[in-house]
Amino acid sequence: MNIILLGPPGAGKGTQAKRLEKNRGMKQISTGDMLRAEVKAKSPIGLEVKGLMEKGHFVPDPIIVQMIENRIEQPDCAKGVILDGFPRTEPQAEILDSMLKEQGLKIDAVILLEVSEDALVKRLCERQHDDGSRRADDHPEVIHSRLKVYREQTAPILPYYEERGCLKRVDGMQDVDTVGAAIDAILDQLAS
């Protein structure tokens, strides 16, 4: 089963994707995690995108598409993937559909984690990494920029998936376990 987790930055997509990966054997593909690893490794891609990420800008489509396409083809993705952070735009959604179709695959569900922006800003400002350091993109100005870009660029893809009948909505303001149970119920229904 292949799914996409959608929602604004900080909605809990990464947390839920990791939970699904552990509990269902699917493989999480987080473009954010992949990009942060590239930056940390100071790879050519990492050096190219570091400044964009620190300013809250999205990384250009060709870089993301290349990374996703390479990742989906890996053997550990054979049981299904959880896309987190991709697609962000309708053209990316169309590219993804084409990529998957070529491989005989499809998106089974698009799960939207709906959250209050005010609560989200507070949550992101408080978010700390396990080592106690704040992420460069967790500053209030950057958060507002990321939310604005989400509203303008990502939210418009919701009708794309709604028209295809695969958009499912979950209240992302609930606790992690309650959100997880709601996602599990959606996936169990699709599997039956």
C-alpha positions as CSV (number, residue, x, y, z in Angstrom):
1,M,0.0,0.0,0.0
2,N,1.3,3.4,-1.0
3,I,0.1,6.5,0.9
4,I,0.9,10.2,1.1
5,L,0.8,12.1,4.4
6,L,-0.2,15.8,3.8
7,G,-0.5,18.8,6.1
8,P,1.3,21.9,7.0
9,P,4.9,21.9,8.4
10,G,4.8,20.5,11.9
11,A,1.5,18.8,11.6
12,G,3.0,15.5,12.7
13,K,3.5,13.8,9.3
14,G,7.0,12.6,10.2
15,T,5.9,11.2,13.5
16,Q,3.0,9.3,12.0
17,A,5.1,8.1,9.1
18,K,7.7,6.6,11.5
19,R,4.9,4.9,13.5
20,L,3.3,3.4,10.3
21,E,6.7,2.2,9.1
22,K,7.3,0.4,12.4
23,N,3.8,-1.0,12.7
24,R,3.0,-1.9,9.1
25,G,6.3,-2.6,7.4
26,M,5.9,0.2,4.9
27,K,8.9,2.4,4.2
28,Q,8.8,6.1,5.0
29,I,10.2,8.4,2.4
30,S,10.6,11.8,4.0
31,T,12.0,14.4,1.6
32,G,12.7,16.6,4.6
33,D,14.8,13.9,6.3
34,M,16.5,13.0,3.0
35,L,17.4,16.7,2.4
36,R,18.6,17.2,6.0
37,A,20.8,14.2,5.6
38,E,22.2,15.6,2.4
39,V,22.9,18.9,4.2
40,K,24.6,17.2,7.1
41,A,26.7,15.1,4.7
42,K,27.7,18.3,2.9
43,S,26.9,16.5,-0.4
44,P,26.5,18.5,-3.6
45,I,22.7,18.4,-3.2
46,G,23.1,19.4,0.5
47,L,25.2,22.4,-0.3
48,E,22.8,23.5,-3.0
49,V,19.7,23.3,-0.8
50,K,21.0,24.4,2.7
51,G,20.4,28.1,2.1
52,L,16.9,27.5,0.7
53,M,15.9,25.3,3.7
54,E,17.2,27.8,6.3
55,K,15.0,30.5,4.7
56,G,11.9,28.3,4.6
57,H,11.9,27.9,0.8
58,F,11.0,24.7,-0.9
59,V,13.7,22.8,-2.8
60,P,13.3,22.8,-6.7
61,D,11.2,20.0,-8.2
62,P,14.0,18.4,-10.2
63,I,16.1,17.7,-7.1
64,I,13.1,16.3,-5.2
65,V,11.8,14.2,-8.1
66,Q,15.2,12.7,-8.7
67,M,15.6,11.8,-5.0
68,I,12.1,10.3,-4.8
69,E,12.4,8.3,-8.0
70,N,15.7,6.8,-6.9
71,R,14.3,6.0,-3.4
72,I,11.1,4.3,-4.6
73,E,13.1,1.9,-6.7
74,Q,15.0,0.5,-3.7
75,P,14.1,-3.1,-2.7
76,D,13.1,-2.0,0.9
77,C,10.2,0.0,-0.7
78,A,8.6,-3.2,-2.2
79,K,5.9,-3.5,0.5
80,G,4.7,0.1,0.1
81,V,5.8,3.6,0.9
82,I,4.7,6.5,3.1
83,L,5.4,9.7,1.3
84,D,6.0,12.6,3.8
85,G,6.8,16.0,2.3
86,F,6.1,15.0,-1.3
87,P,4.2,16.0,-3.4
88,R,3.8,19.6,-2.5
89,T,2.3,20.9,-5.9
90,E,-0.1,19.6,-8.5
91,P,2.7,19.2,-11.1
92,Q,4.6,17.1,-8.5
93,A,1.4,15.0,-7.9
94,E,1.1,14.4,-11.6
95,I,4.8,13.5,-11.9
96,L,4.4,11.1,-9.0
97,D,1.3,9.5,-10.5
98,S,3.2,9.0,-13.8
99,M,6.3,7.6,-12.0
100,L,4.2,5.1,-10.0
101,K,2.1,4.1,-13.1
102,E,5.3,3.3,-15.0
103,Q,6.2,0.9,-12.1
104,G,2.7,-0.6,-11.9
105,L,2.0,1.2,-8.7
106,K,-0.5,3.9,-7.4
107,I,-1.3,6.0,-4.4
108,D,-3.9,4.2,-2.3
109,A,-4.7,7.0,0.1
110,V,-3.7,10.6,0.7
111,I,-4.2,11.4,4.4
112,L,-4.4,15.1,5.4
113,L,-3.5,16.0,8.9
114,E,-5.7,19.1,9.6
115,V,-4.3,21.5,12.3
116,S,-4.9,25.0,13.6
117,E,-2.1,27.3,12.3
118,D,-1.9,29.2,15.6
119,A,-1.4,26.0,17.6
120,L,1.0,24.8,14.9
121,V,3.2,27.9,15.2
122,K,3.3,27.4,19.0
123,R,4.1,23.7,18.6
124,L,6.9,24.4,16.1
125,C,8.5,27.2,18.2
126,E,8.6,24.7,21.1
127,R,9.9,21.8,19.1
128,Q,13.4,20.7,20.0
129,H,15.6,18.0,18.6
130,D,16.5,15.1,20.8
131,D,19.9,16.7,21.3
132,G,18.2,19.9,22.6
133,S,19.1,22.1,19.7
134,R,16.5,24.0,17.7
135,R,16.1,23.3,14.0
136,A,17.1,26.2,11.7
137,D,13.6,26.1,10.2
138,D,11.8,26.3,13.6
139,H,12.1,30.1,14.1
140,P,8.8,32.1,14.1
141,E,9.6,34.1,10.9
142,V,10.6,30.9,9.0
143,I,7.6,29.1,10.3
144,H,5.2,31.8,9.1
145,S,7.0,31.7,5.7
146,R,6.7,27.9,5.5
147,L,3.0,28.1,6.4
148,K,2.4,30.8,3.7
149,V,4.2,28.7,1.1
150,Y,2.1,25.6,2.2
151,R,-1.2,27.6,1.8
152,E,-0.2,28.9,-1.6
153,Q,1.5,25.9,-3.1
154,T,0.6,22.7,-1.3
155,A,-3.0,23.2,-0.1
156,P,-4.2,23.7,-3.8
157,I,-3.4,20.0,-4.5
158,L,-6.1,18.8,-2.1
159,P,-8.8,19.0,-4.9
160,Y,-6.5,16.9,-7.1
161,Y,-6.7,14.0,-4.7
162,E,-10.3,14.7,-3.7
163,E,-11.4,14.3,-7.3
164,R,-9.6,10.9,-7.4
165,G,-11.5,9.8,-4.3
166,C,-8.3,9.1,-2.2
167,L,-8.2,12.1,0.1
168,K,-8.9,11.3,3.7
169,R,-9.0,13.9,6.5
170,V,-7.7,13.4,10.1
171,D,-7.9,15.9,13.0
172,G,-4.1,16.4,13.5
173,M,-4.7,18.4,16.7
174,Q,-5.5,15.3,18.7
175,D,-2.7,13.4,20.6
176,V,-0.3,11.3,18.7
177,D,-2.0,8.0,19.5
178,T,-5.5,9.2,18.6
179,V,-4.2,10.5,15.3
180,G,-2.4,7.2,14.7
181,A,-5.6,5.2,15.4
182,A,-7.5,7.3,13.0
183,I,-4.9,6.7,10.3
184,D,-4.9,3.0,11.1
185,A,-8.7,2.8,10.7
186,I,-8.4,4.4,7.2
187,L,-5.7,2.0,6.1
188,D,-7.6,-1.1,7.6
189,Q,-10.7,0.0,5.6
190,L,-8.7,0.3,2.4
191,A,-7.1,-3.1,2.9
192,S,-10.4,-4.9,3.5
